[in-house]
């Protein structure tokens, strides 16, 4: 049995694991760069080559236990995939474990967020992304990756960070008071308290990796210039975990680039950092 980061099986079993890792390797609606369906395997390989002591939090969070669930492979249609993810997330929420999801493209988040909105009315969805993803429908489907945040904009408190690309049709769904455009926040941390103030106490985080600048994260289907960098993103995420009750997170849109493993390693470290923050600050 393959375990997360190659950890010992005693830390990887379902019963003792505090963290569940659900992969959803769906890449059915991406419209330019393909390959996000291969992201999870690349992430696991990178994680197996990562040091498991986190300097910042002085912790080895893998000892909390991380269990890899069987992948969700539904691909008959975008709608069928979203429904299957929604149903699975509803069941996982009953476990009381910390839930983490890995794409696939960003449409996989729709079903997750739908279930969380039911379980936690008024939940804040924090979206880190280059794209607004607010279309009501795209290419004939409301479950397209370009629609990933539309339901969240209607049924949750959506806070958007790093946005730098959108269609004019999305403006009607955009709340400028809760959108922190990349051009306004790059190179500064002054905006973070304002973003935190826009959130409620209960939060779910969805991270499209194209929020990062292509210089540090080229391995995405739709890279956009002018993105965020490693330490400012970590500072923002750390503050969320310190101040809020994080119900879980997803990471999407890793499309591996042959011959360049650095982006995959960034994602491995990002996932581990989020777990480290969660268990460092969860007693708040």
N, C-alpha and C positions, 0 to 999 in steps of 0.2 A: 504494500500500500504506500503510495506516494504521500508524503506529509508536507504541510506548509513549511517552507524554509529548511526542509530536511530535519525538522525537530524530532526528538525521540517520540515513539508511539505513545508513551504515557502522557504526553502533552497534546496528543492529536486526536484522541478518542472523543466521541460525541458526548458521553456522559460527563466527563470532567472538564471539557472545554468551555471557557467563558465566552468564546468568540466563534461565530459561525461564518464561514466564507463560502458564498454562493456565486458560482460563475454562470454567466449568461452569454455564451459566445455567439451572439446573433449579429449579423452584418448584412441584413437583407434590404435595408433602405438607403444605405450610404450611396452617395451620388457622384463621388469623385474618387478619392483614394480608398481602396479596399484593404482589408487585412486585419480589421479589428477582431475578427473571429479567432485570430491566432494570438491575441494579446495575452490571454490568461496563461497559456503554456510558457510564453516568454517571460512573463512576470514570475511564475513559479521557479523557472530556471535561474533567473537573476536572484531571487530570494534565497535560493540554496547556496549562493556564493556571497552572502552578506553577513557581516558581523552582527551578532544578536545582542550585544550590549549597546544600549543607547547612552551616550555620554551626557546629553542634555538633561535627561530625566533620571540618570543614574539607575537604570532599571534593565531587566531582561523580561520584557513583557510577554514573550512567547510562553513563559511558565504559567501564565494565566490559562493557557490552552487554546489552540486554534484548530478547529475541525473543518476540513474541506467537505462540502456537501456534493452530491452528484450534480453535474451540470444540468441546467434547463436547456433542452435542445429543441423545443418547439419552434418550428420555422415554416409552418403551412402558410401563414400570412402574418403581417405585422400585428393585426388585431388579435390573432390567436396567441402570438407570443406574449403580448401585453397581458392578456387574460390569464395565461398560465403563470406569468410572473406575479401578477396580483394575487392569485389563489395561493401560490407558494408562500408569498410574503405574509399573507394573513395567518397561515399556519405557523410560520417561523416566529411571528410576534407573540405567539402563545408560549414560547419556550422560555422567555425571560432572559435569553442570552443576548449578547451584543451582536448586532447583525451588520455584516459587511457584504457588499456585492461588487462583482467585477465584470465589466462588459468585454467584448461587444461594443456596439455603437450606443449613442445616447438614448435611443428609443427604449432601451431596456429599463430605464429609470421610471418610465411612465407607470408601469404596473406597481412598482415598489412604492412610489409616492402616492398612488391611489389608495393602497392599503394603509399607509401611514396616516393619510388624511382621515380615513375612517376611524382608526384607532386613537388618534390624537387630534381632535378638532382644533383648528387654529394653529396647528404646528407651523413653524417657520422652516421653509426650504431655503437653504443657502446654496446658490448655484455659482460655482467658479467655472468660467467658460469664456471663450472668445466670441461666441454667437448667442444671440438672445433666445433663439429656439422657441419663439412664441407663436408661430403660425398655428392657426386653427386646424388646417389640413394642408398637406403638401403631396403632390403627385398622387392624389386620390385617396390618401389615408391620413387620419388623425393620429396615427401611431408611427409616423415618420420621424426620423431623427431630428428634423427641423421643427418638430412640434413637441419636443421633449418636455418643455416647461409650460405649455399652454394650460393644461389641467391645473398645474400648481398655481398659475397666475389667477385662476378662478376660484380655487378651493383651499388655498393655503396663503400664508404670509410669505411671499417670495421676495428674497433679497438676492440681487444679481451683482456679481463682482467680476471685473476683468473684461466686460463686454466691449467689443470693438468692431462688430460686424452684424448687420441686420437688414432685413427687407423693409421697405416703407410700410407694407401691410401690417407689420408687427407693432408699429407705433401706438395703435389703439389699445394694445394690451400691456404696454410698457408703463410702469410706474417710475418716473424719473426720481422720485424721492427715495426709492429703494434700489436704484441702479447706480453702481459705481463704475463708470466707464474707465477703461484702461488709460486713456489719455489724461484723465484727471487724477489718477492715483499712482501711476508708475513712478518709482523712485522716492515715494513718501510713505510714512506710516500714520500721518495725521488723520487720515480718513477712517482708521480702524474703530476708534470709539464711536463715531457716528454710525458706522455699519452695525456695530453691536447694539446700539440703542434702537435700531430699527427691528431688532429680533425679539421674539418672545422668549420665554424660558426653555421651551422644548424645541429642539432643532434636529433637522436631518440635513446632511451635507452631500451634495452631488458634485463631483469634480470631473469635468471634461478636460482632458489633458492638454487640449489646445489653449487653455487659459495661459499656459506658459509660453514664453517667447520661443519661436522655432530654433533660436540659437541653442537653447538648452533642451528643447523637446521637439525635434523634427519628426518623430514617429507618430504622427496623427494623420487622419484622412484629409483634414482641411486646415492646415497650419495658417495662422494669420500673423503678420508682422506686428510688432509693438506690444508683445505680451509681457506677462509678469515673470519674475525670477524667483529662485528657490527660497532665499531667506525671508523676503517680504511675505510670500505665501505662507511659509511656516509660522511666521509671527502672527498672522491673522488667524490661522487655524488654531494655534495654541491658545489664543485669547478666547476663541469660541468654546473650546473644551474647558477652560478655566471658569468661564462665566455662565455657561448654559448647560442644559441637560441634553446631551447628544444621544439620539436614539439609534444612530447608525450612519453609514455613509456608503457611497458607491464611487468607483473610479472607472471611467469609460474612455474609449477611443484610442487605446494603445494599438497602433498598427506597426509592428516591428519592421525596422529597416535592415535589410541584410548587410552584415558587415559592421554594424554600429550597435553595440550593446549598451552604450551609455544611457540612452533614454529608458531602456528596460530597467536598468539599475536605479535610475531616478525614481521610477514608479515603485520598485521594491522598497526603497528607502521611505518614500512618501507613505505607503501603506503602513509600514512599521512605525513611523513617526505618529501617525494618527492613533494607532493602538496604544503607543506609549503615552500619549497625552490623555487618552480616555481613562486609562487605569491609574495614571498619576493624579488626576484631578476629580475622579468620579465620586469621591467622598464629600464633595462640596454640598 
